Amino acid sequence: MSFRWRYEDESGAPVTGPDLVFADQDAAEAWFGDAWPALLDAGVDQVVLLDSDDEGGEGGEVYGPMSLRP
């Protein structure tokens, strides 16, 4: 299983963001903890954490949407 972030605008429409894959949820969240200010500056308003199955298919939403706005 692996994890990645889906990036959205405030209405929930997809926006472009870094296409990164993380080995576990802790790694994904640690990266996000450092990256969220730059994502917000780049036009990302909210994120959803996704898990993927071993074949690379999307397994589903772990949580979110989570707003980047303070």
C-alpha positions in Angstrom: 0.0 0.0 0.0 1.1 3.5 -0.7 -0.2 7.0 -0.1 -0.5 10.2 -2.1 -2.3 13.6 -1.9 -5.1 14.9 -4.1 -5.0 18.6 -4.4 -8.2 20.7 -4.8 -9.5 24.2 -5.0 -12.1 25.5 -2.5 -14.9 24.0 -4.5 -13.3 20.5 -4.6 -12.2 20.7 -8.2 -8.8 19.1 -8.9 -5.7 21.3 -9.2 -2.2 20.5 -10.1 0.2 19.6 -7.3 3.3 17.5 -6.7 2.8 14.0 -7.9 4.5 12.2 -5.0 4.0 8.7 -3.7 4.7 7.8 0.0 5.4 4.4 1.4 3.3 5.0 4.5 0.8 7.5 6.0 3.4 8.9 8.4 5.7 9.9 5.5 2.9 11.5 3.6 1.8 13.5 6.6 5.4 14.5 7.5 5.9 15.8 4.0 2.6 17.7 4.0 3.5 19.3 7.4 6.4 21.0 5.7 4.9 21.6 2.2 1.4 23.1 3.0 2.4 26.8 2.9 4.0 26.4 -0.6 0.9 24.4 -1.7 -1.4 27.2 -0.5 0.8 29.8 -2.3 0.5 27.6 -5.5 -3.3 27.7 -5.4 -4.2 24.6 -3.5 -7.0 25.2 -1.1 -7.6 21.7 0.3 -6.2 18.2 0.2 -7.4 14.6 0.4 -5.1 11.8 1.5 -5.5 8.7 -0.7 -4.3 5.2 -0.3 -3.4 3.0 -3.2 -3.4 -0.8 -3.5 -0.3 -2.8 -4.4 -1.1 -2.6 -8.2 -1.1 1.2 -8.1 -4.9 1.6 -8.2 -6.6 4.1 -6.0 -7.8 2.4 -2.9 -9.8 5.2 -1.5 -9.8 8.3 0.7 -8.1 8.0 4.0 -9.4 11.5 5.1 -10.2 14.9 3.8 -10.9 17.3 2.3 -8.7 19.2 4.7 -8.5 23.0 4.3 -5.0 24.6 4.0 -6.5 28.0 5.1 -5.8 29.1 8.6 
